[in-house]
Amino acid sequence: MHKNFKSVEKTVFGRGSYNQLGSIIDDRRNENDGFAVFLVDDYFDDKPLGDNIPSKEGDMVFFVDVQTHEPTTQQVDIIRDEILKTGLPAVIIGIGGGSAMDIAKATSLMVCNEGSSTLYQGLNLVKNPGVFAIGVPTISGTGAEVSMTAVLTGPEKKLGLKCEWTVFNQIILDPDLIADVPTNQWFYTGMDNYIHCIESENGIFNNAYSKAYGEESLKLCRDVFLGENAGQTPENDEKLMVASLMGGLSLTYSEVGVCHALSYGLSYVFETRHGLANCICFNQLEDYYGEGVVEFKEMVKRFNIEIPSNLAKDWSEDEITAMATIAIRLEHMWHHAFGADWKEKINLDLIKDLYRRM
């Protein structure tokens, strides 16, 4: 069965394009005669961007906690319930990194669907389309701005709400918004995109469509992280923002693989942030993604980035088992990486050994 997926309907790209957000929201207010909900990364609560939210009387602004933990089903359920005390919004806007955007995508769905968001963790479980949703990334690499997944950690699993209605209706890509990202976070999140593309191309679901986006995204990543003018420059901010979008589209029509399966387990058990978790895992996967891991290590060296290692010495056997149990359940990722007979090649003990390398 070929994928029939929905893309973002409208995209604004360019320096200063954030200034168009207010007028774009006004179009939705006028069409639906409703209020706007802003879900903003709490990092910006005391920053200039936090003071430049184009809210109006009657709108709701939430500075969501995405610093101490990744998005959770409980967090989305609480926000949804608070919004519905006022009514159904005309538009929901997510401003921040992948976590803030995933919360916005999930919330836009949950205001129109009954029960806990835990009921909808999986593929095509959402019953009703959500309200109009706008994504404004302030860091690049997650691909959340274009993906059809809103990844949430629940009581039993870390898994996305995934359907065609999850995709943002509108995104605003303003490279000025990513200019001041701290170097380590810039790197970890940028590598999330790099790893998306390496995993996308190294699996059975890769095809001409995903390959075209993935190859161009990798080319841009290599310019940003290994090129003659590598680093955080205005030109590279533009390149990384486009690379993130293309990487997200590549994995949408392909799939991620070993690294992301392992990182989900690491994030679930130890609440390790997604980009860092991917780097920790990918650093140990040369057996599976040889040249990609070698190149990744060159990028790490270029920017003197610390990738935590020797972590497993402090992990209990129960913790390793818990991570491996989460990882092996992500069957679509293992299927992509190893084929339909992946269960003959991958088992719980092998995955535990991969964690013990970290």
C-alpha positions as CSV (number, residue, x, y, z in Angstrom):
1,M,0.0,0.0,0.0
2,H,1.5,3.3,-1.1
3,K,1.4,6.2,1.3
4,N,-1.1,8.9,0.6
5,F,0.0,11.7,2.9
6,K,-1.0,15.3,3.3
7,S,1.6,18.0,3.2
8,V,1.6,21.4,4.8
9,E,-0.8,23.6,3.0
10,K,1.0,27.0,3.2
11,T,4.6,27.9,3.9
12,V,6.2,31.3,4.4
13,F,10.0,31.3,4.3
14,G,12.5,34.1,4.8
15,R,14.1,36.5,7.3
16,G,11.5,38.5,9.2
17,S,8.6,36.3,8.0
18,Y,7.6,35.9,11.7
19,N,6.1,39.4,11.4
20,Q,3.4,37.9,9.1
21,L,2.1,35.7,11.8
22,G,-0.4,38.2,13.2
23,S,-2.0,38.8,9.8
24,I,-2.2,35.1,9.1
25,I,-3.9,34.5,12.4
26,D,-6.3,37.4,11.8
27,D,-7.4,35.6,8.6
28,R,-8.4,32.6,10.7
29,R,-10.1,34.8,13.3
30,N,-12.2,36.5,10.7
31,E,-13.2,33.3,9.0
32,N,-14.2,31.5,12.2
33,D,-15.0,34.3,14.6
34,G,-12.9,32.7,17.3
35,F,-9.9,33.1,19.5
36,A,-6.3,32.0,19.0
37,V,-4.2,29.7,21.3
38,F,-0.5,30.2,21.4
39,L,1.6,27.3,22.8
40,V,5.1,28.7,23.2
41,D,8.3,27.0,24.4
42,D,8.8,28.3,28.0
43,Y,12.4,29.1,27.2
44,F,11.0,32.3,25.6
45,D,9.0,33.3,28.7
46,D,11.5,36.0,29.6
47,K,13.0,36.5,26.1
48,P,12.1,39.1,23.4
49,L,10.2,36.6,21.3
50,G,8.0,35.9,24.3
51,D,7.1,39.6,24.4
52,N,6.4,39.6,20.7
53,I,3.5,37.1,20.6
54,P,0.8,38.7,18.3
55,S,-2.1,37.8,20.7
56,K,-5.2,39.9,21.1
57,E,-7.9,40.2,23.7
58,G,-9.6,36.8,24.3
59,D,-6.6,34.8,23.1
60,M,-4.9,32.3,25.3
61,V,-1.1,32.1,25.6
62,F,0.6,29.0,27.3
63,F,4.3,28.9,27.9
64,V,4.6,25.2,27.9
65,D,7.3,23.3,29.9
66,V,9.5,21.5,27.3
67,Q,12.7,22.1,29.1
68,T,12.4,19.6,32.0
69,H,10.8,16.8,30.0
70,E,9.6,15.8,26.5
71,P,5.9,16.3,25.6
72,T,3.5,14.0,27.5
73,T,0.0,12.8,27.0
74,Q,-1.0,14.2,30.4
75,Q,0.4,17.6,29.5
76,V,-1.6,17.7,26.3
77,D,-4.8,16.6,28.1
78,I,-4.4,19.3,30.7
79,I,-3.9,22.0,28.1
80,R,-6.9,20.7,26.1
81,D,-9.2,20.8,29.1
82,E,-8.1,24.3,30.0
83,I,-8.8,25.6,26.4
84,L,-12.2,24.0,26.2
85,K,-13.3,25.8,29.3
86,T,-13.3,28.9,27.1
87,G,-14.5,27.1,23.9
88,L,-13.2,25.8,20.6
89,P,-10.4,28.0,19.2
90,A,-10.2,29.2,15.6
91,V,-6.5,28.5,15.4
92,I,-3.7,26.9,17.5
93,I,-0.1,28.1,17.1
94,G,3.0,26.2,18.2
95,I,6.2,28.3,18.6
96,G,9.4,26.6,19.6
97,G,11.3,23.4,18.8
98,G,10.0,20.0,18.0
99,S,8.5,19.5,21.5
100,A,6.4,22.7,21.4
101,M,5.3,22.0,17.8
102,D,4.3,18.4,18.7
103,I,2.3,19.7,21.7
104,A,0.5,22.2,19.3
105,K,-0.2,19.5,16.7
106,A,-1.6,17.1,19.4
107,T,-3.6,19.8,21.1
108,S,-5.2,20.9,17.8
109,L,-6.5,17.4,17.4
110,M,-7.5,16.8,21.0
111,V,-9.8,19.8,21.3
112,C,-11.9,18.0,18.7
113,N,-11.6,14.4,20.0
114,E,-12.9,13.0,23.3
115,G,-10.9,11.2,26.0
116,S,-7.2,11.1,26.8
117,S,-4.6,11.5,24.1
118,T,-3.3,8.1,25.2
119,L,-6.2,6.6,23.2
120,Y,-4.8,8.0,20.0
121,Q,-1.1,7.0,20.2
122,G,-0.5,5.1,17.0
123,L,-1.4,5.3,13.3
124,N,-4.7,6.6,12.1
125,L,-6.5,6.3,15.5
126,V,-7.7,9.9,15.6
127,K,-11.4,10.1,14.8
128,N,-12.0,13.8,14.0
129,P,-9.8,16.5,12.3
130,G,-8.5,19.2,14.5
131,V,-8.6,23.0,14.3
132,F,-6.4,25.0,12.0
133,A,-2.7,24.7,13.3
134,I,0.3,26.9,12.6
135,G,3.9,25.9,13.3
136,V,6.7,28.3,13.9
137,P,10.1,26.5,14.5
138,T,12.7,28.3,16.6
139,I,15.3,25.5,16.1
140,S,15.9,23.3,13.1
141,G,16.3,19.6,12.7
142,T,13.3,17.8,14.2
143,G,11.2,17.9,11.1
144,A,8.2,18.5,13.3
145,E,7.2,21.4,11.2
146,V,6.3,19.1,8.3
147,S,5.8,15.7,9.8
148,M,2.5,13.9,10.3
149,T,3.5,12.8,13.8
150,A,3.1,14.4,17.2
151,V,5.3,12.4,19.5
152,L,4.1,12.1,23.1
153,T,5.3,10.1,26.1
154,G,2.4,8.3,27.9
155,P,2.2,6.1,30.9
156,E,3.1,3.0,28.9
157,K,4.9,4.1,25.8
158,K,6.5,6.9,23.8
159,L,4.6,7.0,20.5
160,G,3.1,9.6,18.2
161,L,-0.4,10.6,17.3
162,K,0.0,10.0,13.6
163,C,-2.5,10.7,10.8
164,E,-3.0,13.2,8.0
165,W,-4.8,15.6,10.3
166,T,-1.6,15.9,12.4
167,V,0.2,18.0,9.8
168,F,0.3,21.7,10.3
169,N,-2.0,23.7,8.0
170,Q,0.6,26.6,7.9
171,I,4.2,27.0,8.8
172,I,6.4,30.1,9.1
173,L,10.1,29.5,8.5
174,D,12.1,32.5,9.7
175,P,15.8,31.8,9.9
176,D,16.3,34.8,12.3
177,L,14.5,32.8,14.9
178,I,17.2,30.1,15.1
179,A,20.2,32.5,15.0
180,D,20.8,32.4,18.8
181,V,20.4,28.7,19.6
182,P,23.1,27.5,22.0
183,T,25.8,25.5,20.1
184,N,25.2,22.2,21.7
185,Q,21.5,22.3,21.2
186,W,22.0,23.5,17.6
187,F,24.2,20.5,17.0
188,Y,22.1,17.9,18.7
189,T,18.9,19.0,16.9
190,G,20.7,19.4,13.6
191,M,22.0,15.8,13.9
192,D,18.4,14.7,14.5
193,N,17.8,15.7,10.9
194,Y,21.1,14.3,9.6
195,I,20.2,10.9,11.2
196,H,16.6,11.1,9.8
197,C,18.2,11.2,6.3
198,I,20.8,8.5,6.9
199,E,18.1,6.1,8.3
200,S,15.7,7.0,5.6
201,E,18.1,6.1,2.8
202,N,19.3,2.9,4.5
203,G,16.2,0.8,4.6
204,I,13.7,-1.0,2.4
205,F,11.2,1.8,2.2
206,N,13.6,4.3,0.6
207,N,12.5,5.3,-2.9
208,A,13.0,8.0,-5.5
209,Y,10.7,10.5,-3.6
210,S,12.3,10.1,-0.2
211,K,15.8,9.8,-1.7
212,A,15.5,13.2,-3.5
213,Y,14.6,15.1,-0.4
214,G,17.1,13.1,1.8
215,E,20.0,13.7,-0.5
216,E,19.4,17.4,-0.8
217,S,19.0,17.6,3.0
218,L,22.2,15.7,3.6
219,K,24.0,18.1,1.1
220,L,22.8,21.1,3.1
221,C,23.8,19.4,6.4
222,R,27.3,18.8,5.2
223,D,27.6,22.5,4.2
224,V,26.4,23.5,7.6
225,F,28.5,21.1,9.7
226,L,31.5,20.3,7.6
227,G,31.8,22.9,4.9
228,E,34.4,25.6,4.5
229,N,32.1,28.1,6.2
230,A,30.6,25.6,8.7
231,G,28.9,26.9,11.8
232,Q,26.1,29.1,12.9
233,T,26.0,31.8,10.2
234,P,23.1,33.6,8.7
235,E,23.5,31.6,5.5
236,N,23.8,28.3,7.3
237,D,20.7,29.2,9.4
238,E,18.7,29.3,6.1
239,K,20.3,26.1,4.9
240,L,19.6,24.2,8.1
241,M,16.0,25.4,8.2
242,V,15.4,24.0,4.7
243,A,17.4,20.9,5.4
244,S,15.1,20.2,8.4
245,L,12.0,20.6,6.2
246,M,13.4,18.3,3.5
247,G,14.6,15.7,6.0
248,G,11.1,15.6,7.5
249,L,9.6,15.0,4.1
250,S,12.2,12.3,3.3
251,L,11.3,10.3,6.4
252,T,7.6,10.8,5.8
253,Y,7.7,8.8,2.6
254,S,10.3,6.4,4.0
255,E,11.0,5.7,7.7
256,V,13.5,6.0,10.5
257,G,15.5,3.0,11.8
258,V,17.7,1.6,14.4
259,C,18.9,4.8,16.0
260,H,15.4,6.2,16.5
261,A,14.1,3.0,17.9
262,L,16.9,2.9,20.5
263,S,16.5,6.7,21.3
264,Y,12.8,6.2,22.0
265,G,13.7,3.7,24.7
266,L,16.4,6.0,26.1
267,S,14.1,9.0,26.2
268,Y,11.3,7.0,27.8
269,V,13.3,5.5,30.7
270,F,15.7,8.4,31.4
271,E,13.9,11.4,29.8
272,T,16.9,12.1,27.7
273,R,16.0,14.8,25.1
274,H,15.4,13.5,21.7
275,G,18.2,15.1,19.8
276,L,20.8,14.2,22.4
277,A,19.4,10.6,22.7
278,N,19.8,10.2,19.0
279,C,23.4,11.3,19.1
280,I,24.2,9.0,22.0
281,C,22.7,6.0,20.1
282,F,24.1,6.9,16.6
283,N,27.6,7.2,18.1
284,Q,27.5,3.5,18.7
285,L,25.9,2.3,15.4
286,E,28.9,2.2,13.0
287,D,28.0,-1.5,12.4
288,Y,24.7,-0.5,10.9
289,Y,25.3,3.0,9.4
290,G,29.0,2.8,8.7
291,E,29.9,5.9,6.6
292,G,27.1,7.9,8.2
293,V,28.5,7.4,11.7
294,V,32.0,8.1,10.5
295,E,30.9,11.4,9.1
296,F,28.8,12.1,12.2
297,K,32.0,11.7,14.3
298,E,33.8,14.2,12.0
299,M,31.0,16.7,12.7
300,V,31.3,16.1,16.5
301,K,35.0,16.7,16.3
302,R,34.6,19.8,14.1
303,F,32.5,21.6,16.8
304,N,34.1,19.9,19.9
305,I,30.7,18.6,21.0
306,E,30.5,16.2,23.9
307,I,28.5,13.1,23.3
308,P,28.0,11.3,26.6
309,S,29.4,7.8,26.7
310,N,30.0,5.0,29.3
311,L,26.5,5.6,30.5
312,A,25.6,1.9,30.6
313,K,27.9,1.3,33.6
314,D,25.4,3.0,35.8
315,W,22.3,1.4,34.3
316,S,20.6,-1.5,36.0
317,E,19.6,-4.6,34.1
318,D,15.9,-3.7,34.7
319,E,16.5,-0.3,33.1
320,I,18.2,-1.8,30.1
321,T,15.4,-4.3,29.7
322,A,12.8,-1.5,30.0
323,M,14.6,0.4,27.2
324,A,14.9,-2.6,25.0
325,T,11.2,-3.5,25.5
326,I,10.2,0.0,24.3
327,A,12.5,-0.1,21.3
328,I,11.5,-3.6,20.0
329,R,7.9,-2.6,20.0
330,L,8.6,0.0,17.3
331,E,8.2,-2.7,14.6
332,H,7.9,-0.3,11.6
333,M,11.4,1.1,12.3
334,W,13.0,-2.4,12.5
335,H,11.0,-3.5,9.4
336,H,12.5,-0.5,7.5
337,A,16.0,-1.2,8.7
338,F,16.1,-5.0,8.2
339,G,13.2,-6.0,6.1
340,A,10.0,-8.0,6.6
341,D,12.0,-10.8,8.3
342,W,13.5,-8.5,10.9
343,K,12.3,-10.7,13.8
344,E,14.8,-13.3,12.6
345,K,17.6,-10.8,12.9
346,I,16.7,-8.7,15.9
347,N,15.7,-9.8,19.4
348,L,15.6,-8.4,22.9
349,D,19.0,-9.6,23.8
350,L,20.7,-8.0,20.8
351,I,19.0,-4.7,21.5
352,K,20.1,-4.9,25.2
353,D,23.7,-5.4,23.9
354,L,23.3,-2.2,21.8
355,Y,22.4,-0.3,24.9
356,R,25.3,-1.7,26.8
357,R,27.6,0.0,24.3
358,M,26.4,3.4,25.2
